[in-house]
């Protein structure tokens, strides 16, 4: 299995959690949920570019991840002072889940809709 590191900005991966997430050393990456297939791991091993996650995944998964075929889901726990409201408490990532995006039905062009409607009308007349 060929693995390739893929670096993605923390802000892109974490979204609103960007400022609240503590640094990670090595976090497992799963497909769909924590009970799913473990695909690899993510870390912040870039040194100078510490504001990015480096995903160590199979090459085909890296290609899909970089082209937007997955959304992110997280398993985390709150850390820090209990006196701070949960909406502002720092979080510690336990795992990252890659959730495949749902496919959508290809839209039918207008001229094709008219042809389908005409064929249905003709079938009803007969």
Secondary structure, DSSP 8 states (H G I E B T S, - for coil): --EEEEEEEHHHHHGGGTTTB---S-EEEEESSTTS-EEEEEE-TTGGGTTEEEEEEEHHHHHHHHTT-EEEEEEEEE-S-TTS-TTTS-EEEEEEEEEE---------HHHHHHHHHHHHHHHH-
